[in-house]
Each structure stands twice: as structure tokens, then as C-alpha cells.
Amino acid sequence: MNITKFILKNKSIKIIADDNTVVNNQTLEGLIKKNLIVLQQNNIKRNDNVAIVLNNSIDFTVSFFSIVNVAVSAPLNPKYTEAEFNFYFKDLKPKVIVCNFEDTHPAIICAKKNNIRVIKIEEFTFKEPLNRKRKLSKKYKASDSKDIALILHTSGTTSRPKMVPLTHKNLLNSSQNIGKTLNLSKKDKNIVLMPSFHIHGIVASILAPLVSGGKIVVLPKFNALSFFKSLEKHSPTWFTGVPTMLQAILDRASRNTKVISSSRLKFIRSSSASLPTSILVEIEKTFKVPVIESYGMTEASHQMTSNLLPPKKRKVGSVGVPIGIKVKTVNDNFKKLKANHVGEIFIKGKSILKKYIASKEINENSFVKGWFRTGDLGYFDKEGYLYISGRIKEIINRGGEKISPKEVDEVFTSYKKVNKAVTFAVRHPKLGEDIAIAIVLNNNFKCTANELKEHAKNKLANFKIPKQILFLKEIPLGATGKIQRIGLAKKLGLEK
């Protein structure tokens, strides 16, 4: 069974907009059937990729369930530049894109240049000049549990982002694991803060609560200024976000004490980046509910480990215990380590991808004896709680946004004045990590940071453009003569 059909079995589900528009189970089923006719008229079949370029909305949610019912959904960040959409479209080769933007939007401009059909969505329905005589074909084949439901891109250490295909089984298993972790039921309601093109947003914010029969409130986008109005208006029982969101909420909490005291919140969940201990403690003190910190990644359909709800134990600084999958730390010989010994973290289970849509070499390097390597370092304590101590991979985690340093390097080295460019992570008090770049200019050239940022503006999304640009005569090398991104901030005096 695919995840659309599984969710439609739950008669209690509701998808609610910020203006209180409601799509219930019956309405959702009707919309999916209408949208299926449009997909059929565009010759969309199982295993065809359909890109979704939409902001958080009921439009997105209905589109997602309509598409994965019969094909493969590929949500993309609407804020990408035309150059970025060009890369993703060439990678995904979507048959159509679904969006609701004007024709001047970079996604639509790029789609037209690549001869990709655009389906507009209005009021949850795909708009096409339909053949009124044509009805839903009884011969259409719905996707099943083994089919790919979702493709997201993840950042690599030495290449451009690569494709992560996740099956219906992967998504359903992860959603059920989250529901079990948080004791979700049809009585629960959450507000969706995370973007819908992010695995955290899709699985934890949308799928997990609906799989559990609950309700979701889809906010247009996260806004710390209006968050407390939504909290008062919709009375959610929980929400999940990245640390930067939680910190922004906390910063405005003192002005909203009445709303907090009357809220129905049972807990708050944090994932996708490390939550500073001081922030966690302050949130719990302010909202008087537990903060549940979890550990996830795209390749695992989001959640891998999580702290537990009271009366079970949660440990500040830990990302909790494995839920529904196997997790182990190993040494260089792939031998499982004992408690309190730091090693590389490997995972195995029904929610983990089978392989990337990538080269044989990439997949061979990503799996060892059927276990997926996370690229993270950590250790288990004696009670089986996992602690993350570092990262082998060079991916920069900027407040939950994963960025490939290599991708940023390529944009800056394409500028005529630049000889070398090395992108690296620097610690940030709110984001966890931010981006910096070391630049070596070609001989006899002068250049400013603003000039380089202007060059990158139409080639990279804004969050990928380094805030710190350092001009150096040469890049420091490691002991083996190679450039080492990890630790470069310390070498350059940006960190102690």
C-alpha cells in the first residue's frame, strides 16, 4: 500500500490552513481523484518524476499526496535561482512541474527553456484544459510500497548534491517510528513550521501526524513574529522545528506569556541540527513542556534516534535512543564499539534508502556490509543514549540547511579573478554552523567581498552565499599536503 492510500484510511485526519480552511479525509480523497485525471492527461505514470515548486500550503500537501499516489514527487525550494533549477531539472528530468507562481518565476522560466510542461494549481486542484468527456481510467496503476515516492537532493562532500530516492515503505516506516516516539494519536494537532521541500518538514511535520490520524495546520512559512498568534489561534498540542526556529520563538516568548500559559502544548520537538543545551533548558522553563531532541537525515527518511517523552528518560546533550532502526558506532575495522567509545555512526533499517541515484562508486563508499554510513562521529553511553561528537563529512549544517562546500567552491572559482576558493564551516551561536570561504586571487587582481557575493547571487540560493569572505595569499594545507576544510576555521583564527 502506498502512503496516500494509508493516510486516506484515517477518517479523522484534517489539513488546516492558517485562515482555518479545512481539507478533511473525504475532501482530500476527492481532490486526489480530480488531480489524478490531470496527471493522466499529462501521461504521468508510475516512476515518472514530478517536481513540486510550492511554498508551504494546503496546495503543497494535496499536490504531494496526489502525485505520490501514482508517481514520484520531487519537491524543490521555491527560492532557488534559475541556475539552480536548471541543475535540478537536468538531474531529475521531471515530466512536469507543479507550481502556482507567475510566469516570471525562475522555476517556470527554466521549465520552459527545458521544454518541461508546467501544471498550475489553484484551490488545491491542478488546472489544465481538461477533456470533459474523459473520466478516470480504471487501468491506472497506483504506486505500491516498494515504489519510489520521494526524491530529495542531499549535499555531498566532493560533488554537487546527489539524489536520495525514498520508497513508500521508507516514508511510512519513519512516520510510524516518529508517531511511536511521540505517542501521537488522532487527538493531536501540530503546526507545520518546517519547509515542505525538507525531509524534516515532509516526514515529521506532515506525514507522521497524518499517519497517526491527527491534524496539521499548514502555515505559509515560519515567522517568529506571527508564531504566537498561530499558537493562540490553532491550539496545537505540539510542533517540530530546527534550533534556529526555536531560538527565534524563545526570543519573543517574554512578550507572549499569556498565550504560552493558556497553550495546549504537550511537548516541543527539535531536529536537523544540534540544539544548544542552554536554549533547550530555557525553552522547557518558559513553555513548561519537555523538549524532545531527535537525530535525523534525508537518507534515513528523517528520524534515526530520539529522546523520549516523560516519564521515560531524556538526556540533555544526547540525541536519544534508536527508534525502529539499528544504530551502531564502529572503529576503523568496522568493529562495534563499547559504551563511551567514539566511532563512526552506521544505521540499518526499513526507513533507510537502498542506494543513491548516483554512481556505483558513491554507493559502494556509502554502504558497508548492508549498513549505511552517516558520516557522523559519536558514542553511546551505558544506557544506550547516543551523543554526536563530530562529523567526518564536510557538509555544512547551517541551521538545518545542508550545504555542499564543493558546490559553493565551484561558483566562486568560476569568477575570473579567483584562483582558489575553499568553503568551510564556522561556529555560529544561533545557526550552529555558518559558511565562510577562503579566497586566493589570481595575480595582479583586486577584488572585494561584495563583488564576489554579487557574482554568486544568481548562481546560489541566498543561504548558500558565505557571510565571511577571507582573502589569503595561500590556503593552509594539512600534513599530507591536502586542503582540509574541517578545522580550517581554527587554523585561520576564526575559532579558538
LINSUL-V968793 format. One record per residue. N is the residue number from 1. SS is DSSP state (H for helix, E for strand, - for the rest). PSI is psi as a letter, one per 30 degrees, with the letter a starting at -180 (* if undefined). OMEGA is omega in whole degrees, 0 to 359 (999 if undefined). Layout:
BEGIN
n = {N N}
ss = {SS SS}
psi = {PSI PSI}
omega = {OMEGA OMEGA}
END
This chain:
BEGIN
n = {1 2 3 4 5 6 7 8 9 10 11 12 13 14 15 16 17 18 19 20 21 22 23 24 25 26 27 28 29 30 31 32 33 34 35 36 37 38 39 40 41 42 43 44 45 46 47 48 49 50 51 52 53 54 55 56 57 58 59 60 61 62 63 64 65 66 67 68 69 70 71 72 73 74 75 76 77 78 79 80 81 82 83 84 85 86 87 88 89 90 91 92 93 94 95 96 97 98 99 100 101 102 103 104 105 106 107 108 109 110 111 112 113 114 115 116 117 118 119 120 121 122 123 124 125 126 127 128 129 130 131 132 133 134 135 136 137 138 139 140 141 142 143 144 145 146 147 148 149 150 151 152 153 154 155 156 157 158 159 160 161 162 163 164 165 166 167 168 169 170 171 172 173 174 175 176 177 178 179 180 181 182 183 184 185 186 187 188 189 190 191 192 193 194 195 196 197 198 199 200 201 202 203 204 205 206 207 208 209 210 211 212 213 214 215 216 217 218 219 220 221 222 223 224 225 226 227 228 229 230 231 232 233 234 235 236 237 238 239 240 241 242 243 244 245 246 247 248 249 250 251 252 253 254 255 256 257 258 259 260 261 262 263 264 265 266 267 268 269 270 271 272 273 274 275 276 277 278 279 280 281 282 283 284 285 286 287 288 289 290 291 292 293 294 295 296 297 298 299 300 301 302 303 304 305 306 307 308 309 310 311 312 313 314 315 316 317 318 319 320 321 322 323 324 325 326 327 328 329 330 331 332 333 334 335 336 337 338 339 340 341 342 343 344 345 346 347 348 349 350 351 352 353 354 355 356 357 358 359 360 361 362 363 364 365 366 367 368 369 370 371 372 373 374 375 376 377 378 379 380 381 382 383 384 385 386 387 388 389 390 391 392 393 394 395 396 397 398 399 400 401 402 403 404 405 406 407 408 409 410 411 412 413 414 415 416 417 418 419 420 421 422 423 424 425 426 427 428 429 430 431 432 433 434 435 436 437 438 439 440 441 442 443 444 445 446 447 448 449 450 451 452 453 454 455 456 457 458 459 460 461 462 463 464 465 466 467 468 469 470 471 472 473 474 475 476 477 478 479 480 481 482 483 484 485 486 487 488 489 490 491 492 493 494 495 496}
ss = {- - H H H H H H - - - - - E E E E - - - - E E E H H H H H H H H H H H H H H H H H - - - - - - - E E E E E - - - - H H H H H H H H H H H - - - E E E E - - - - - - H H H H H H H H H H H - - - E E E E - - - - - - H H H H H H H H - - - E E E E E E - - E E E - - - - - - - - - - - - - - - - - - - - E E E E E E E - - - - - - - E E E E E E H H H H H H H H H H H H H H H - - - - - - E E E E - - - - - - H H H H H H H H H H H H H - - - E E E E - - - - - H H H H H H H H H H H - - - E E E E - H H H H H H H H H - H H H - H H H H H - - - - - E E E E - - - - - - H H H H H H H H H H H - - E E E E E E E E H H H - E E E E E - - - - - - - - - - - - - E E E - - - E E E E E - - - - - E - - - - - - E E E E E E - - - - - - - E E - - H H H H H H H E E - - E E E E E E E E E E - - - - - E E E E E E - - - - E E E - - E E E - H H H H H H H H H - - - - E E E E E E E E E E E - - - E E E E E E E E E E - - - - - - - H H H H H H H H - - - - - H H H - - - E E E E - - - - - - - - - - - - - - - - H H H H - - - - -}
psi = {k l f e e e e f f j f f k k j k l f g g k k j a e e e e e e e e e e f e e e e e f g h k l k g k k j k k i k l k l e e e e e e e e e e f e f a k k i k l j f g l l e e e e e e e e e e f h k e l k k l g l l f f k e e e e e e e f g h k k k k k k k h g k k j l i k j f f k l k k f f k j l l a f f l k e k k l k l k l f g l l k l k j k k l e e e e e e e e e e e e e e g h k a f f l k l k j e k k f g k e e e e e e e e e e e e e g g a k k j j k e l k j f e f e f e e e e e f h l f l l k l l e e e e e e e e f g e f g h e e e e f g l g k f l k k k l f l k j k e e e e e e e e e e f h l k k j k l k l l e f g h c k e l k l l k k g l k k k k f l g a l k j f l k k l k l a f g g k k l l k g k k a k k l l k l f f k l e l l i a l e e e e e f f k j h f k k k f g l k a l k a f g g k k k k f a k e l g k k j i h f j k k j e e e e e e e e f f k f f k e k k j k l k k k k f e f e k l k l k k k k l l k g k k l l e e e e e e e f e g f k l e f f k k e k j k k l e l k k l a f g g l k j e k f e e e e g g f l *}
omega = {178 189 176 181 179 182 180 175 182 184 185 186 173 174 190 175 180 178 177 168 184 169 179 183 183 179 180 180 179 179 180 179 177 182 179 178 179 178 178 180 174 176 178 182 176 178 172 179 176 180 175 177 183 171 176 183 171 176 180 186 178 178 181 182 177 184 185 176 184 185 183 180 178 180 180 180 180 182 178 175 178 179 179 176 179 178 184 179 179 179 186 185 181 176 177 168 178 180 177 182 175 183 179 180 182 181 182 176 182 179 180 178 181 178 177 181 179 174 177 177 179 180 173 185 176 183 177 174 187 170 187 182 184 177 181 179 178 183 184 181 176 177 175 189 183 180 175 179 191 171 173 176 175 182 176 182 186 183 173 180 180 188 178 178 180 182 175 179 177 185 181 180 180 179 178 177 179 178 178 180 188 181 182 178 180 178 185 177 176 174 184 178 184 177 186 174 183 182 177 181 183 189 185 185 186 189 185 179 180 175 179 178 185 183 175 174 185 176 181 175 180 177 183 182 183 183 185 173 179 179 180 186 189 178 179 176 179 170 179 181 175 183 180 176 182 179 178 176 180 181 182 185 184 179 185 185 180 179 180 184 181 182 180 183 176 178 176 182 177 179 175 175 182 178 179 183 182 180 179 181 182 178 180 179 184 185 179 173 179 172 183 180 183 182 182 175 183 185 179 185 177 195 174 177 178 167 188 178 173 10 178 189 167 185 178 182 178 175 170 185 177 179 174 177 177 179 177 173 185 175 183 179 180 177 181 184 177 181 175 175 183 176 178 183 177 182 180 179 186 181 185 180 177 177 174 165 188 183 177 181 179 180 178 179 185 182 175 178 178 179 178 179 182 185 179 176 179 179 173 172 185 179 176 177 185 176 178 183 180 183 175 180 183 180 178 181 183 179 180 175 182 186 176 178 181 180 180 177 186 180 183 179 177 179 189 183 187 177 179 176 179 181 182 182 171 180 180 186 181 183 187 174 172 185 170 179 175 185 169 182 172 182 174 178 172 185 178 177 181 178 179 179 178 177 184 191 183 181 180 171 187 183 179 182 184 177 179 176 182 177 183 174 175 180 177 180 177 183 181 180 179 175 180 181 181 182 182 178 179 180 183 175 180 178 177 999}
END
